[in-house]
Amino acid sequence: MKTYDRIIQESLQLFNEHGERPITTNHIAAHLGISPGNLYYHFRNKEEIVYQIFLMYLEYMREHLRIPEHRLLEPDDLGRYLDAAFAAMWQYRFMFYDLPGLFSRSPQLRDDYHSYVKNELGPILAKALGQFAAIGFMDMKPTEIVPLATNTWLVVKFWFAFQQTIHPDRPISEETGKIGARQVLSLFKPYVKPDYLDKFEAIEARYRNS
């Protein structure tokens, strides 16, 4: 692996384990066994490393939350989307512990993040919910779609940080995401039509062992 890629990958690991704020470029260089000068050859500062990690997060989200072009969504896609969303939150969790701090130090990250949420993520979530309604999986009014999409994103986005707040002595893990998936499903359940309850409960069952 090239040094550039190693810096990004190992920085992601350090940020996730210790938080982004206390980790300096010197910590990253020492962890990699390279000189600070070598690191600065590839990145001028830590914010540039964080931004490249953010771009990896965007690429993951765009790939895994894409709406299929040649078919309508099916109920099982709900579980697939939840798995992908919480996997992303786990893999890039440090970003969501202190988003305002990251934004204050990187205006480019702030602007690109807000642009993604407004122009891509929001419309994708709304379109997915609209398709679930169109196939008869869920019964919701058009005016209910955006609020439900927003509430869904709020739970996913802040779930790990919320768990750290209410259970400070309990280590979070990927399994914590399964509890979050159950929380999201509780938002959806009132909208599920009776004919699809068995299918919905089968999706719920995937997360009940956590």
Secondary structure, 3 states (H helix, E strand, C coil): CCHHHHHHHHHHHHHHHHCCCCCCHHHHHHHHCCCHHHHHHHCCCHHHHHHHHHHHHHHHHHHHCCCCCCCCCCHHHHHHHHHHHHHHHHHCHHHHCCHHHHHHHCHHHHHHHHHHHHHHHHHHHHHHHHHHHHCCCECCCHHHHHHHHHHHHHHHHHHHHHHHHHCCCCCCCHHHHHHHHHHHHHHHHHHECHHHHHHHHHHHHCCCCC
